[in-house]
């Protein structure tokens, strides 16, 4: 009779149940973000022209992400005001956009590193003149400077840091301030500022310290503007990508070939996701699915591990970009 009795399974220890609950609570936000991201692709794409306006302003549209975003916006039917510092490149992208998509274009020659100078004031006046009377619905602050990179702070000229600050921080502020009044008057618009996962998903980004710091400003700037202007019908967003396969990161393939292959989308693929994300989600986002996965993975690692891995990795960038001799100035980590 005893042999017919069934043994009840042992109850799980209380500590195990507690850990399971904590683990589920920790993972839940990341799972929710991924599902929310995937759900976006099941929705019908937003008609940006109808929702925001007929024109878009894009800075840095002649190469990389900016070029692809400009072409994607034109494919969606938006006319474009294009800002860049190279006249020949501006004419080329404007002609490419017109021939491919049949939309209108305007070009504004503007070296964004000249802000807060007489030359910069003249360029800003040309921008205001170019957008006067236009139904500008979308602004994409894409232009950015990543050089000097893979350097200790003391190794680069102060002038180089100042140029980075002017383009990545100051120009974003001035261009936004120039375009926003028209959006406020029409009670609609979208501002997209290109940030970086280096300042949002990763605790530190050594040897690219100034770059990450300027992008942190962009993220906070965007978050606050989102709160200020959402009641006025204006969506403000900071898109914070990881690597995209542009010329800016092409040399990294020697040290990060597999990671770039798996997680660095081509500019056109990134632009499709970026434009589709306009007007959706929180003020800080990573539009690409692979970048969302990286963001979730980055959140799992402890900060000291992040710091150790990132410094080690970026020191390899330093050797690659500036030669092994540059490493003798500051000892490498072991």
ZAZAPA-224688 format. One record per residue: x, y, z of N, C-alpha, C in turn; residue in three letters. Coordinates in steps of 0.05 Angstrom, whole numbers, plus 5000, padded with zeros to 4 digits. Layout:
REM ZAZAPA-224688
XYZXYZXYZALA/...
REM end
This chain:
REM ZAZAPA-224688
501749765000500050005000501750255000UNK/503950235015505750465016506950524989UNK/507350314973508550354947506750494928UNK/504150484934502150614916501950914921UNK/503051004944502951284950504851444932UNK/503851674921505551844904506952054921UNK/509352104914510852314928510152584916UNK/509552774933509053044924511653184917UNK/511753334896514253474889514953674911UNK/517553694916518453874936517954164928UNK/517154324947516554604941519154754935UNK/519054944917521355104910522155274933UNK/524655304939525555474961524555764956UNK/524055904977523056174975525056354961UNK/527656314965529656484952529656444922UNK/529156194913529056144884526756294871UNK/524356274885522056414874522456714873UNK/523856824894524357114895526257194872UNK/528357024867530157094845528757084819UNK/526956884815525456854790523757104785UNK/522457204806520757434804522457684797UNK/524657714811526457944805527457934777UNK/528257694768529257654741527057734720UNK/524657644725522457704707521958004706UNK/521958134729521558424730523858574716UNK/526258464718528558594705528358574674UNK/527558334665527458284636525058404623UNK/522858434638520258524626520558784611UNK/521858994621521959244605523359204578UNK/525459034577526759004551525058844532UNK/523658644542521858484525519658664515UNK/518558834532516459024524517459204502UNK/519859314505520959484485521259344458UNK/522259094458522558954433519858894420UNK/517858824436515258774424513959024414UNK/514359244428513359504419514659584393UNK/517259524391518759584366517659424343UNK/517359164348516358984326513559054319UNK/511959144338509159214332508959444313UNK/511059624314511059854296511059764267UNK/512359544261512559454233509959324224UNK/508059274242505459174234503559394228UNK/504259644236502459864231502859974203UNK/500860114194501160254168503060484172UNK/505060524154506860754157505361014158UNK/506361194175505161454178505661634154UNK/503661774145503961964122505162214134UNK/507762244132509162464144508362734132UNK/507862734106507162984093504463084103UNK/502462904106499862984115499963044145UNK/501462894161501562934190503063184198UNK/505263244184506963454194507263694174UNK/507463634149507863854130509363764105UNK/509563934085510463854059513563864056UNK/514863994075517764034072519263914097UNK/521763824092523463734113526163874110UNK/527463934133530164044133531963824144UNK/534163774129536063574137538863694137UNK/540363664159543163754160544963514155UNK/547163564142549063354135547963144117UNK/546663224094545263024077546962904054UNK/549562964054551162884031552462614033UNK/552462494057553662234060552462084084UNK/553061824085552261664109549361664115UNK/548761674141545961664150544361904139UNK/545562144139544062374129543162354101UNK/544862254083544162214055541862014052UNK/542061794067539961594065537361684076UNK/537461844098534961954110533762154091UNK/535362324078534262514059532862374036UNK/534062164025532862014003530361874012UNK/530261774036527961634046525661834051UNK/526262074061524162274064523062364037UNK/524862384017523962453990522262233979UNK/522961983984521361763974518561763987UNK/518361874011515761904024514262154015UNK/515362303996513962523984514562793995UNK/516562824013517163084025519163234008UNK/518663494005520763673993522863724014UNK/525263794005527563804023529064064022UNK/529764174045531764384048534264244059UNK/536464264045538864114051541164294060UNK/542364244083544564404093547064244094UNK/549164364083551764234084553964434078UNK/556464364084558664554081559964534054UNK/559264334037560564294011558564343989UNK/559064553973557164633952556764423931UNK/558964303922558764093901557263853911UNK/557763763935556263533946553263603950UNK/552663853958549963933960548463923933UNK/549764023913548464013886548063733877UNK/549963553883549663273874547363133888UNK/547063163914544863023928542263153921UNK/542163413916539663543908538663443881UNK/540563413863539863313836539063023837UNK/540462863854539662583857536862553868UNK/536162713888533562703900531362783880UNK/531862993865529863083845529462873823UNK/531662753813531462563791530162303800UNK/530662223825529461963834526561993843UNK/525962213856523362233870521562463861UNK/522662643845520962853834519963053853UNK/521363093876520563293896522263543892UNK/521463753906522964003905525264003925UNK/527364143919529564173938530564463939UNK/531564533962533064783966535664703980UNK/537764853974540364803987541265054002UNK/542465014025543565224041546465154048UNK/548365304038551165254044551765354072UNK/552565164090552765234118554865064131UNK/557065174139559065044155558165064184UNK/557064854195555864864222557864924243UNK/560464884238562464954258562965254260UNK/561665404242561965694243559865834259UNK/558165684273556065814290557366004310UNK/555966214317556866414336559266574325UNK/559466594298561366764285559866924264UNK/560967144253559567294232558867114208UNK/560566924200559966744178557566564186UNK/557566474210555366304219552766454220UNK/552866704229550466864230549266914202UNK/551066944182550166984154548866724144UNK/550066494151548966244142546266194156UNK/546066264181543466224195541366404183UNK/542066644174540166824161539266694134UNK/541166564120540366434095538466204101UNK/538866054123537065844130534265954136UNK/534066164151531466274158530066374133UNK/531666494114530466584089529466354072UNK/530966134073530265894057527665774066UNK/527165764092524765634103522365834106UNK/522866084101520766284104518466214085UNK/516066194095513666134079513365844072UNK/515265664079514965384073513465244095UNK/512065034088510664864108512664654117UNK/514564734134516664554143515464384166UNK/515264124161514063944180516063774195UNK/518463724183520363544195523163674195UNK/524463664217527263744219528963504228UNK/531063444213532863234221535663354225UNK/536463374251539063464257540963224257UNK/542063174233543762944230546763004231UNK/547563244222550363304219551763274246UNK/554163144245555663104269558563064263UNK/560263114283563163084280564062874301UNK/565462674292566562464310569562494314UNK/570862664299573762704302574262944318UNK/576362934335578262714339577062494355UNK/577562244347576662014361578861824368UNK/578361644386580361454396582861604406UNK/582361814421584561974433583962024462UNK/586162044477585962154504585362454502UNK/584062564522583262844521585563024515UNK/587962974527590163154525591663134498UNK/590962934482592462874458591463034434UNK/589163164435588063304412588163604418UNK/588163764396588164054399585464154409UNK/585664364425583164484436581364564413UNK/582464664391580864754369579164524357UNK/580164284358578664054348576263994366UNK/576764004392574563964411572364184407UNK/573264434404571364654401569664614376UNK/570964524354569464474329567364264334UNK/568064044348566163834353563763934370UNK/564464094390562264204407560464384391UNK/561564554373559964734357558064584339UNK/559064374325557364224306555364054321UNK/556363894340554663694353552663814373UNK/553264044384551664154405550464424398UNK/552164614392551264884388549564914363UNK/550564794341549064814316546364674317UNK/546164444331543664314335541664504348UNK/542564644368540864834383539965064366UNK/541765184351541065414335539265344311UNK/539865124298538165044275535364974285UNK/535164834307532564774318531065024325UNK/532365224338531165474346530165624321UNK/531565594298530765734274528365614261UNK/527965354264525765214250523265194267UNK/523565184294521265134311519065344310UNK/519665604307517465804307515365744286UNK/516065664262514165594242512465354250UNK/513665154262512164924272510165004293UNK/510965184311509165274333506865424321UNK/507365594301505265744288503265564275UNK/504165334262502365154249501264934267UNK/502364924291501464724311501964434302UNK/504164394288504964124280507864124272UNK/509063894275511863864266513263634281UNK/515563564271517163354283520063434282UNK/521463414304524363464305525763204313UNK/527563124296529162884301532062954304UNK/533162914327535962964333537462704334UNK/539662694319541262444318543162434342UNK/542562264361544262224384546161984379UNK/546761844401548561614399548161434423UNK/548261174418548160974440550561004458UNK/552761134448555161164464554661334489UNK/552561494488551961664512549561564527UNK/547961384516545461304528545361014537UNK/546360834520546160544527548660444541UNK/550860604539553460514549554360704571UNK/555160604595555860784617558060974612UNK/560160894597562361064590563361004562UNK/564661204550565761154523568461284522UNK/570461164536573061274538574461304511UNK/576061504508577561574484575861704463UNK/573261694467571261854451569662024471UNK/570962124491569562244514567962494505UNK/569262664489567862914481565562854463UNK/565862664445563662584427561262484443UNK/561762304461559562194478558262414494UNK/559862604504558862814521557063004505UNK/557863064480556163234463553563094456UNK/553662834452551162684445549362664470UNK/550562664494548862664518547262924520UNK/548563144511547063394510544663374491UNK/545163254468543063224448540663064459UNK/541262854474539162694486537562854506UNK/538862994524537463154545535963384532UNK/537163514513535863724497533263624485UNK/533363384473531063274460528863204480UNK/529663074502527763004523526163244533UNK/527663454539526363694550524563834529UNK/525563844504523863964483521263804479UNK/521563544481519163364478517063444499UNK/517863494523515963574544514863854538UNK/516664034529515764314524513764334502UNK/514164184480512664234455510564024448UNK/510263804463508363604454505463714456UNK/504963904475502264024476501764214453UNK/503864284438503564454415503464304389UNK/503264034391502963874367505663804354UNK/507863834368510463794357511763554371UNK/512563354355513963124366516963164365UNK/518363124387521263154388522462884397UNK/524462804383525562534387528662544384UNK/529962394401532862344397533162044389UNK/534262004366534761724357537761664364UNK/538161454379540861384389541761124378UNK/542861114354543860864343546460774354UNK/546960514352549660404354551060444327UNK/552860264320554260304294552460264270UNK/552860434250551660404224553960394204UNK/553660234184555860174165556460404147UNK/557460624158558160864142561160874141UNK/562161074126565061114124566261184151UNK/564661304169565661374195566661134211UNK/565360904206566060664222567360444204UNK/567860504179568860304161571560184170UNK/573260354182575960264190575760094215UNK/573560094229573259934253572959634246UNK/572359574220571859304213574259114218UNK/576659234219578959064225578958954253UNK/577659094272577659004299574858914308UNK/572858964292570058904300568458784277UNK/569758624261568558524236565958384242UNK/565958194260563558034265561358194277UNK/562058374296559958544309558658724288UNK/560358844271559159024251557458874231UNK/558258634224556758474205553958414217UNK/553858344243551358264255549658494263UNK/550858714272549258924286549459204273UNK/550959234251551259494238549759494212UNK/547259594211545759604186546959794166UNK/546459754141547259944120545660204124UNK/546760424115545360684119542460684108UNK/541960564085539260564074537360404092UNK/538260184102536560014120536060174146UNK/538060304156537660454180535660684175UNK/535960824153534261054146531360974144UNK/530860744133528060654131526860624158UNK/528360494177527360464204527160734218UNK/529060914214529161164228526761344219UNK/526161354194523961514184521361394192UNK/521161134192518661004201518061064230UNK/520161104246519861144275519061424282UNK/519261614263518561894269515661914279UNK/515362044302512662074313511761844330UNK/513361634333512561404349514361384373UNK/513261274394514961194417515861424434UNK/517761364452518761564471520661754458UNK/521461974472523262174460526062064455UNK/526761844468529361714463528861434453UNK/530061374430529561104418531861014401UNK/531860754395533760634376532060494355UNK/531660614331529760514312530360244300UNK/532860174298533559914286533259684305UNK/532259454295531759224313534359124325UNK/536459094309538958994319540059174341UNK/539659434338540559624358538959594384UNK/536359534381534759484404535759244420UNK/536559034405537758794418540358864433UNK/542059034420544559114432543959274458UNK/541959444456541259614479540459434503UNK/538859224497538059044518540458884530UNK/542258794512544658654521546458834538UNK/546659084530548359274544547359314573UNK/544759304576543559354603544159134622UNK/544958894612545458664629548158684643UNK/550158794629552858794639553158994662UNK/554658924683555259114704557059344694UNK/556859574706558259804696561359764696UNK/562559644716565459594715566359424691UNK/564659224684565259054661565059224636UNK/562959384633562759564611565259734608UNK/566059864630568260044629570859904619UNK/571359664630573759514623573659434593UNK/571459334584571259244556571459474537UNK/570059704543570059924525572860054523UNK/574260084546576860204545578760024529UNK/578659764534580359574519579859584489UNK/577259594482576459604454577359864441UNK/576960084454577560344442580560394441UNK/582060274458584960284456585960154430UNK/584559934422585159814396584459994373UNK/582360144376581760354356583960554354UNK/585060634377587160834378589660734363UNK/590360484367592560364353592060354323UNK/589560294315588860264287588860534273UNK/587760734286587460994273590061164273UNK/591561134295593761314299596461174300UNK/596460914298598960764297599860674324UNK/601260444326602160344352603860534367UNK/605260714353607060894367605561084385UNK/603061144378601461334394600861214421UNK/600860944423600260814448602360854469UNK/604760934461606960954480606561204498UNK/604861394489604461634505603061574531UNK/601261374531599761294555599760994557UNK/600560874579600660584581597960454575UNK/598060224562595560074557594759934582UNK/592159864583591259694604592159414600UNK/592259254621593158984619590758794617UNK/
REM end
